[in-house]
Amino acid sequence: HVQLVESGGGLVQPGGSLRLSCAALTSICGFYITGWYRQTPGRQRELVAVRSISGLINYVDSVKGRFTITTDSAKNTVYLQMNSLKPEDTAVYYCNARRRTTDPGYWGQGTQVTVSS
């Protein structure tokens, strides 16, 4: 079992930045596919950014050039740097770690991000 704890959400004005953190109690960097998802009420959870075990990274088109997923293996932590935030980025953000793409993997508890003036 992998326990994931997210932090870093909050209220930010449009154009602002936030950095989300996802800390694991076990080594996940280099062993698990790690990703960030987001969900708004009434909608399915959406993949935002994913990093493969080998380090390949993909982003959903709506965040390309604004969001960056990184990892710190020494801290067993995955980050999501979010810049130039827009109101439509408002959602609960979840991190996920999985061994294979077909696995459901493990989820954090979620952290709320609200972009509003």
N, C-alpha and C positions, 0 to 999 in steps of 0.2 A: 504494500500500500504506500502511495506517495501523498503526503499532505502538502498542500499548496496554500500559502497565505498571501493575499493581495493587499496592497496599500497604495496610497498616492492619489486617489480620486478626490473630487471636490468640485467647487463652483469656480468657473473661470469665464472671463469675458471673451467674446469672439475675437479671434486673432491671438489669443493667449496660448500658453503652453502648460503642459502637465507631464510628469513622468510617473508612470505606473510601475510598481515593483511586484514581483511574484517570487516569494521566497519558498524554497523547498527544504525539508528537513533531511533529504537524502540527495545524493549526487544525481542530477538530471542532465546537466550540460554535457553533451557528447554521448549520452546514453538514451535520451528520449527526444522525440519530436516535440517541440514546444511551440505554443501558439497563444495568441490573444483573440478572443471573440467578444462580440458585444450583442446586447439584446435590448430592445425597447418593447413596451407593453403591446401585446397583440401580434408581435412579429416573431419569426424564427430567429434563433441565435445565428449570428453572421460571423464568418471568419474574417478577421481584420489583418492579421499577419501571422506567418508561420515560418519556423526555422527547422530545417531537417537536421538529422543527426550529423550529417556531413557539413552542415553550415549553409546550405542553400536557403535562400529567403524569398518569400513571395508575399505580396500585399494585395488586398482588394483595391480595385482601381480608384475608388473614392478617397483613399488615404495616401496613394503613392506620391512621394515627394514631400509629404508632411509628417508621416509617422515613421519611426525607426525601431525595429526590434533588435535588442542586443542581449548578450548573456555574460555573466561573470561566474565562471566555473568555481573560483575560489570561494564565492559566497553562495553558490547554488541558487542563483537568482537570475530571473529573466526580467528584462525591462521593456517598457514600451514608451518611447519618447514621442510625445504628441505636440506638434507645433502648428501654428496657424489654425487653431481650432475653430470649428464652425458650429452653429446651433444643431445641425443635423448629426453631429458627432455625439450628441447627448445620448447616453445609454448606460446600462450596467455592463461593465467590462469584466470578463472572466479569463483567467489563464488556464491552460490545459497542457498536460504532459502525457504522451502516449509512446509506447514502444513501436507500434506499427500503425500505419495509416488506417487500417481496418479496426483497430482497437478503439473503444470509446474513451479510454484513458481516464485520467484523474482531473478533477476540476477544483478550482478555488471557490471561495464563497462569493466572489464578486465585489466590485467596488464601483460606486456611482460616480459618473462624470456628467456634469451639467454645464453646458456652454450657453450662457445667457447674459444679456446686458441688464 
